């Protein structure tokens, strides 16, 4: 994502991995389904052996132009 100015809200999804803390798989997506589809399509991320429930947080994207 590129933006001159920030402040859009993003849905960030993440999953823990078999390797335990602090290792997680994280990304932004329009939905949990989209996040899981991208994860399934990426051979390298799948090798991290994700487990547990997908967690979602809302984040505000901020750039240096916002200050």
Secondary structure, 3 states (H helix, E strand, C coil): CCCCCCCCEEEEEEEEECCCCCCEEEEECCCHHHHHHHHHHCHHHHCCCEEEEEEEEEEECCCHHHC
